[in-house]
Amino acid sequence: MNRRPRAVKDSRVLLDELKNLLIHEGWKPGDRIDTEVELAKRFKVSRARIREATTALCQLGVLESRPRRGTIVKSFDPVLTGEHVGFHFAVGGLPLADSREARTVLEQAILPLVVRRITPSGIAELKETIRRMETAVSDKEIFDADRDFHLNLLKACGNQTLQAFSQVIMGLFDQQAKYSNVEAHTRERSIAEHRELVKRIEEEDTDGAIQILIRHLKGVSE
């Protein structure tokens, strides 16, 4: 008597089912999830298939495999999350104009939070990146300092979800910067605008800070 071959669960379906389990099982960062044997029985697949799915989630930064402890749920990492998504955006060839527009919208939106929540150490970090721009000897050093200024600005808003989105946009901004040249007058104007923006933030002048930011980002896109 011939046996009907057992249907093989699609890898994407298995991964989605595992994601749903992580969401609904109530596991928290630091918790150990079920073993490969337990998960294989639950989903009626081989341990190799489970290992493939958990490895995919480890690569995404959702899970982490630790010797003698098993697989645990990782804490949310906005930087890593943003880097993954930003890489997909960059490879996908999304229009540069879209990334500029998204960056402008996001940075304007977070400025009120920055003005309310930024700490003295956050102000110091912004000023340090300006100093790096002033002493930079290459275009790459200028772009790195400029990027770090805006990343620190977004970090200062104190919202991890927004920070994840900021990494996406900054990743695209970084791609754009690699193919640009910085003229002396542009550099001087940019440094002056960064200094003025920090001054308005220190003065808790939200409207003034937004106006400076809009002017600065418009100059970047020209």
MOUR-V180197 format. One record per backbone hydrogen bond with DSSP energy under -1.0 kcal/mol. NH is the residue of the N-H (numbers start at 1). CO is the residue of the C=O. If there is no record, write none. Layout:
BEGIN
NH,CO
NH,CO
END
This chain:
BEGIN
14,10
15,11
16,12
17,13
18,14
19,15
20,16
21,17
22,18
23,19
24,20
25,21
30,73
31,28
33,71
39,35
40,36
41,37
42,38
43,39
44,40
45,40
50,46
51,47
52,48
53,49
54,50
55,51
56,52
57,53
58,54
59,55
60,56
61,58
62,57
63,57
64,72
66,70
69,66
70,66
72,64
73,31
74,62
81,77
82,78
83,79
84,80
85,81
86,82
87,83
88,84
89,85
90,86
91,87
92,88
94,89
99,95
100,96
101,97
102,98
103,99
104,100
105,101
106,102
107,103
108,104
109,105
110,106
114,110
115,111
116,112
117,113
118,114
123,119
124,120
125,121
126,122
127,123
128,124
129,125
130,126
131,127
132,128
133,129
134,130
135,131
142,138
143,139
144,140
145,141
146,142
147,143
148,144
149,145
150,146
151,147
152,148
153,149
154,150
155,151
156,152
157,154
158,155
163,159
164,160
165,161
166,162
167,163
168,164
169,165
170,166
171,167
172,168
173,169
174,170
175,171
176,172
177,173
178,174
179,176
180,177
187,183
188,184
189,185
190,186
191,187
192,188
193,189
194,190
195,191
196,192
197,193
198,194
199,195
200,196
201,197
202,198
203,199
204,201
205,200
206,204
209,205
210,206
211,207
212,208
213,209
214,210
215,211
216,212
217,213
218,214
219,215
220,216
221,217
END
